[in-house]
Amino acid sequence: MFTGLIQRIGTVKRVSRGAGLVLEIAADAPWERPLEPGESVAVNGVCLTAVKCDGSRFTADVLRETESRTGLADLVPGAKVNLERALRAGDAMGGHIVQGHVDARGTIVERRPKGRDFQLVVRCGRVLAAESVLKGSVAIDGVSLTISGLGDDWLAVDLIPTTAAETTLGTRRPGDMVNLEGDVLGKYAARREEASGITEEKLREAGFIN
């Protein structure tokens, strides 16, 4: 499990596409404690297992299924990625619960300046939009963010200067693809609504909500 609070920006050092996709990544600064083989690391929001570790570097195998559902297959040497190690018992819980299981790939359609901050508008598809709520959470390339705008197939998030500087999202532009993971609580709520047949519209018609 992760929190969506990025700990390091990493650089892709090697991409192997033999029998399967293998990534070698180096963190931009040493870790407080060494990475260990078998440890989980979120790379742009995708939970991977560190196979070999050498200082700030590690290699990870990428499943075919993961390749098809995320943007990891598009990475090339020199690409920058967001890194977060798995949460340990006793660690501070910031951000929100992030599983490292990408739900969809989204496309940035607009970048709007808002004073020192800026807003990203992301086309996310109808399923993820339906499972999201305003002021709820979403992970974009592994970064925990609050939803500030929502439509039928898009969502928007606002970024402060610190988030822009300490993650790869500061360099994202319209047309860029990103990994998206919806809030797990929203997924369960949507599933329960589907199973029970109780919808927000029906509750409103019955007078339970305005």
N, C-alpha and C positions, 0 to 999 in steps of 0.2 A: 504494500500500500504506500501511496505517496501523498503529498500535500499540495503539489502544484507551485511550491516556492522553489525557484531555480537556485541551485547551489553553485554551479559553474557553467560557463560557456565552454564547449569543447570544439576541437577541430578534427575533422575526418582526415586521417592520415593514409589509410589504405582501404580500397574496396575490392574484394575478391568475388568473382561471379563464376566460380567453377561449378562444383556439384550443388552448391547453394550459396546464398549471399552471406558474406562475412565482412564485418566492419571493424576497423581498427581506429580507435578514437583517443585523442589526448586531451585531458582537461587543461584549461588555460592557467591553472594554478594548482599546486599540490593540495591533496586532500588532508583534512585534519587527522584522519586515520587511514592507513593504506586500504585500497580495495582488495578484496579477497575473491579468489575463484569461487563461482557459485552464487555470488552476491547479485541482487537485482539492482539495475540502474535504469531509470527512465531516460530515453534518448528522444528528444522532441515529443515527449509524452507517451512513448511506447516502452513498455516494460520488457527489458532484455536481460539475459543472464551473462555476466562477465565470465568468459571462459579462461582467458589468460590475462594476467595483470602484471604490469611492470612500471612501478612508480605511478605517474599520472596517466599512463596509457592502459587501455584494456581492449580486448577483442570480444566480439559477440556474434553468435550465429543468429540469422534471421529466418524464421519459418516462411515457407511459401505463402501460407495464409496471411502472415503479417505483411509480407511484401505486397499482396494484393489489396490490403485494406489501409495501408499507410503510405507515407511519402518516403520511407527509408530507401526504397529501390532507386529513387531519383538522386540520392546523395552521391557526390563526387569528391575526390580528394581536395581538401581546402575548404569544404563547406563547413559552416558554423552550426552547431547544434546546442540545444538546451539540455543540461544534465541535472538529474536529481537522484540521490541514493534513496533506497527504501527506508521508510520510517521504522525506527526501532522503539521498543517499549521504553517509556520514560522520556522520549523526545517531545519537545513542544509541538503542539498541533496548531499550525497556522493554515492559511489557505482553506482548502476543503478536501474531502476524501476523493482521491484520484486513484483509480485502479491501474492505470497504464494500459487499458484496453480501449483502443481507438474505435469510436462509433462510425465516423465518417470523415471523408476528406472535404474540406471546404475551400472556397475561393474568396480571397479578399477582393471586394468590388469597389471599395472606397476608403480613403484615408482622409479624415476631416480634422484640421487643426482646431483646437479649442484652448486658446491661450497658450500656456506652457504645456498643456496636455494635448492628446489627440485621440480621436475615435476611429476604430476600425469597424467597418461593416463587412460581414462575412456571409456569403451564400452557403447555407448549411444543409439545405434539404428540408422537406416538410416533416419528416419523422423526428429529427432532432429538434426542430423548432417547436413541434407540438409537445415535446417532453421538457421544454425549457420554460422558465418564468422570468418576468422582469425582476431584477435585483437578486436573481438566483445566480448560481455559479456555472462556469464552463471552463474547461481546460483547452487552451489553444496552443499547440506545439508544446504541451506540458505545463503551460503557465496558467495558474489559477486566476481567473478574472471574473468580475461581476457584470452580468448582462444589463446594459443600459438602454437597449432598444431591441424590439422583437417584432418580426413579421411572420407571414405564412411559411416562408422558406429562407429566412435570414435572421441574423442576430447582430447586435452591435455591442462593443465593449470599449470602455475608456481606459487609456493608459497614462499613468503619471510618468514624469521624466526618469525616475529611478527604475521602473519596470522596463522602459524603453532602452535604458543604458545597460542594464544587467541581464537582459535576455536578447534573443535574436529578433523579437517582435519590433524592435526599434528600426530595423532595416526593411521590414516587410512593406510591399507596395501592391497596388491593385494588379490583379492577375496572378499573384503568388498563391500557391496551394499550401494549406496548413492541415495538420492533424487535429481533429476535434473529439473530445470526450465530454458527454453530457454528465450532469450531476446524477449520481447513482440513485439518490432519493427521488429525483424526478422520474427516473425510469420505472422504479417500483410503483410510484403513484399512478403513472400512466398505465402500467400493466394491470393494476388493481381496478382502475376505472374501466378498462376494456373488459375485464373478466366479470365485473359486477353489473355493467350496463349503466352505472350511475355516472352521469356527465355533469359538467358545470352548467350546461344549458338546461338540463332537466332540473337541477337544483334551483336554478333561477326561475324557471317556469313554476315550480312548486312554492316559490316564495321564501326559500331558505337563505338565499343570498340576493343582494341588490345588483 
